[in-house]
Amino acid sequence: MSKRDYYEVLGVQKNASEDDLKKAFRRLAMKYHPDRNPDNAEAEAKFKEAKEAYEVLADQNKRSAYDQFGHAGVDQVGMGGARSGAGFGDIFEDIFGNIFGENGGRRGGGTRAYRGSDLQYNLELTLEEAVVGKEVDIRIPAMKTCETCSGTGAKKGSYPQTCSTCHGQGQVRIQQGFFSIQQTCPQCHGNGKVITDPCQTCHGQGRVEENKTLSVKIPAGVDTGDRIRLSGEGEAGLNGGPAGDLYVQIFVKEHELFTRDGDNLFCNVPIRFTTAALGGEMEVPTLEGKVTLKIPAETQTGKKFRLRNKGVKSVRSASVGDLVCTVIVETPVNLNTRQRELLAELDKTMSEGGNRHSPREHSWLDKAKGFIDDVKHDLFGDKND
């Protein structure tokens, strides 16, 4: 059976660059690799065909011979010659890195230093504390470098030994069929060294757990969802690596009077219906103390009054939000006989005034009557008695 054209096998043009060849082979290798297609003879054959095509076309000498004489020219040059083109091992490292994990096909380099983990501390504040800011002490459990062994994990006076399995490389080479790949050493877990005589304090971990107290300055104006970063206050790193960071996550408790939206505060202000009708004044609490709110006559429930600069100072700028007060007109309850008589008399006098005293009620009734008439007309049409 004659061999297919190598350019056709890789699906590239004859003027394809080395990068085009590498991308084409990577795509085919990912698709037909035997480890991804176990017991699939057809996939294995296609993988070998693609491998052979790439080995030829990625080598400048072999590619030149192939372009002039076809497969016969390649046979003369030989498949085992040195290559002057792109490194075949490089692309295999890229492919195996995708197939077998992040470290696949990458060479180790002795003991590795690892950055410590980041930590998060949830801090709950009252609205007043969040608005004005404060300094708080927090106590957190964290891993710190072992002072006994200075983070090596080995007993004082001894040292980690070079791993006998990977010889300090942190990686071992595994033969799979006609491929050779690298994986993290199972003995030293990629460190390149093993501890034969562990430290009695940290038991070979190089770190110990310790509670520590930190003073955290909370800026004025923080809100739920804000985070404060304390650099280097997280867990200690491994093998001399840098420490992680500590993030203080802010949560603001619900307030009995105010709700917050950004830099603005909102509150409901209940008033008597007589105050709503005749007008008056109300004392309204703010975060800075009481202020007087003037209620104009004939105020309706739901009316909003904005008190400028009585909200929260922004944590990110010098601007200050507002306090928005929503009036809720209360219906009187627990009336005595005389109060009921007075209300009935008031209602009678208001009824005699037509719609002057309750314009919204009469407007709504007119709209409701019109709606009902339209529905009756649509359903029943015009009917004469």
N, C-alpha and C positions, 0 to 999 in steps of 0.2 A: 504493500500500500504506500503510495507516494505521500511525502510530507506536504502539509499545507504551507502556504507562504507565511513567513514569520510576521510580516506586517499585518496580514489578515488575521493571524492568530491573536495578536494584541489589539487589533481594531484601531490601528493608527495609520497615518499617511507615511509615504516613504521619506518625506522631509521632516518627520517628527523629531523634536528635540529630546535630549536625555531626560528632561523633566517630564515630557509627555510619555516617554517610554516607562518611566518609573511609576507614574500615576496609573497607566494602563495595566501594568503588571500587578500593582497593589490591588486594584479593583478585582482582577481575576483571581489573585491569590486569596483574597478575603472570601470570595464566592466559592472557590473550588478546593480550598485547603482540606486535606484528609481529616484533620482533627475536627473540622466542622461538618464533614460528610463521611462519617464512619461507615465502612462496609459498602461504599458507593464506588464501584470500579470506574464508572464513566467520569465521575468528578475527579478521581485520582488521575485518570488519563489526561483530562483537560488541564489539570494543574501541572503535570509534567510537561505537557506540550507548551504551556505558557512560560514555564521556567526555562525550557530550552530556547524558546524564541527570545526571551529577555536576555539570557546569557550571551547570545550571539549579537543582538542589536545594541546592547549596552557597551560592547567592546568595540572600539574604533577600528582596530585591525580586522576583526572578524566581520564587522558590518560592511567594511569596504570590500572585502573578498566576497561576501554574500551578494552585495549589490551588483558586482561584476559577473560572478559565475554561479550564483544561486547556491543550492545546498552542496554542490560539488566543491565549490570554493571554500566552504566552511569546513568540510571534511579534510581538506588539505591543510588548513591552518591548524585544525585540531581543537577539540572542545576543552582541553585542559590547560591551554596556554594562559599566560598572564594577561590581565586586563588592564587597559589604560583608561577605560571609561569610568562611569559612576560606580562607586563601591557597591558590589552586590550584597555585602554584609550589611551595609547601611540600610538598604530598603527592607531587608529581612528583619532588622531590629525594629523598624517602624511597624511592619506588619505584625510581628509577634507581640509588640507592645500593645496592639489593639486586640489581638486574639487571646493572649494569655494574661493580660492585666497590665497595669501601669509600669511595672518594673521589668516586664518581659523583654529579653534581648538587650538589657542595659547593664553595663559593667558596674560592679560595686567599687567602693573606694575606701575600705577600712571602716573604722568606727565612725558612725554618723551622729551628728548633733541634731536634736529635734526640738523645735519650738514648743514651749509649754501650752497647754490648753487655755482658751479664754474662759472666764467665769462670768456668771450673771447673778446679781443680787437684786431681788425685788424689794423696793422701798415704798412703803405706803405713807402718804402725807395727807393732812387735812387741807381743805381749800385755803384756809388762812396761811398755813405753812408754805404751800406752793406759791401763793401770791407774793409773800414777803421774802421768801427764801430763808434758809437756816443752815447751820453746820451740825451734822449728825455723826455719831460714831457708830460704825457697823462692825460686826464680828463675823468673820467668814472662815470656813475650813478650806485649806488649800495645801497643795503639795509644794514643799520647799526643798532645796538642795540639801542633801544629808551632810552635816558638818563633820561627822566621823570619818567618812571616806572621801569627802570633797566632791561627791557626785559620781565617783567612779563605780560604785557598787561593790568594789572589792575590799576585803578586810585590810585594815591599816597595816602597811608594810608590804602588802602584796599588790599585784597589778593584774588587770585583765590580760588573758593570754590569747595569742593569735589562734583563730578557729582552725582546727585541723581538717575540717571538712572542705572549706572553701579557701583555706590558706590566706585568710585576711581580706579576700575580695568581696565578701558579702553576698556573692552570687555563685551558683553552681551551674555547670553546663550539663544539659541532658540531651541524649541522642534520641531522636524520634524519627525512625525510618532513615531517610537520607538527609535529614535536617538536624542541625545542632542548635539548640536554643538555650537561653539562660533563664534561671529563675532564682528567686530569693533563697538564700541558704536556710534550710530548715533547722540547722544546728544553732546558728548565731542570730537568726532572723534579720539578716542583712547588716549587722553591726560589724562583722569581720573579726570580732573578739568575743571570747566567752569568759565568764567569771567562774573560776574553779574553787575559790575560797571567798564566799560572799561576806559582805559587811554584816555584823550582827545587829546593827542598829536599823538599817534599811532593808536587810535581807536581800541584798543584791540589786535593789531597784534604783539606787542612787538618789532617791527622794523619800521624804517622810511627810506624813500629814501633820499639819499644825494649824491651830486656830490663831488668827491674827486680827487685831483691831485697827481699823483705818478711820481717819477723820475725813469726811466728805463734805465739801461745801456745795450746798444746793443753791443755784442762782434763783433770783426772784423771777416769777412768771412761768415756771415749768408746768407742764401738764401731763396727763396720762399719755404714755407712749414715748415720752422723751427719754433719752439715755445719756448718761454721763460716763465717759470713758476714762479709766485710770490706767495709764500705760504702765506695763510691767508689773502690775499687781495681781496677775492671774497665777496659774500654776507654774512652778519652776520647769525649765526645759530639761531634756535628757542629754547626758554626755556633754554638758557645758553649753547646751543650746539656750537661746534667750527665753525669758519668761513670757507667758501670755499676758493678755490684758483683762482687766475687770470692768464689766459694764454694769452700772447701777440703773436698773429699769424703774421708772417712776410710775406709780399708780396713785391717783388722787381720789380720796373717799367722796361719796355722795354727801352733799350739804343739805341741811334741813330747810334752808330758805332759798338758796341760789342754785341755779344750774349754769354751767359754763359752756360756751361755744367759742373756741379761739380765745380772743382777748375780751370778749363781751360776756357780761353776766345777765341772767334773766331771773325774774321773780314775779309771782302772782300777788297782787295786793287786794284783799277783800275789803269792800266798802259797803256801808248801809245804802239802801235804796233811796233814803231821804237825802243823803249826801250826794248821791249820783244825780238826783233831781234838782236839788237846790244849790249844789256846789259846796265846797268847803276845803279844808286842809287835812293832810295826813302826814304822820311822821313815818318815814321809810328808812329802814336800816341799810347801811352800806358797809363795806369793809373798812371805811375810815371813820365811821360813826353815823349818827342819825342826820337826815336831811328832811326838810319840809317839802311835801309834794302838794301843789295846788290842784284841786279837782274842780274844773269848770262845771257850771250848771248844765243839766241835761246830758251828762256823760253816760254812754252806753257800755254795757259789759263787753270786755274784749278790747277796749280802748288801750293803746300803748303809749306810755310816756318814757322818753329817752333822757336819762341823766348823763350828760357828757362827762367823760373822763372819770367815771366812778366804777369802771370795770377793772381789768387786770393790765398791769404794765407788761408789755411784750418781752419775752426772754431774749429775743433776737434784735430788738430795736428799742428806741426811746418812746414809741407810741403807746398810748394808754387806751384801752377799750371803754365801752359805755355800759351803764346799767339800764336795762330795759324793763320797765314795770308794766305789767298787764293788769288792768282793773277788772275785778270780778265783783259784779253787783250781787249782794246776797239777798235772798228772799227771807223776810222775817219769819221766825218760828216761835212756837210756844206763846201765842197771843192770848191775852185775857179778853174778857167780854167787851170791855170798853174799847180796847184797841181794835177788835173786830168791827164794832159799830162804827168807829171813826173811819176805818178802811172802806167799809161798805158805803158810807156817806161820801167819801172821796171818790169812789168808783162811780157813784151815781152822778156826781157833778161832772166827772170827766166824760161820762157817756153822753151827757147833754151837749158837750162841746164838739161833737162830731169826731172827725179824725185829727183834730189839731194836736191832741195830747199823745196819740200813739200812731204816728204816721207810718212806721214800719209795719205795724200790725195790720192796718187797713190796706196798705199796699200789698202785703202778702196775701190777705184774704181776697183782694181783687184778682190777683194772679191765680190763686187756687181755684176761684170760681170760674175764671176763663178756661183753665185747664180742664176742669170737670165738664164744662159745656162742650169743649172740643172733642173730648173722648166720647161723650154721649152722641154727638153728631156723627163721629166716625163709625161708631158701632151700630147705631140705630137709624141714622139719617133723620130727615124731617118727617115727623108724624103729626097729623092733625087729629085732635080728639073728635 
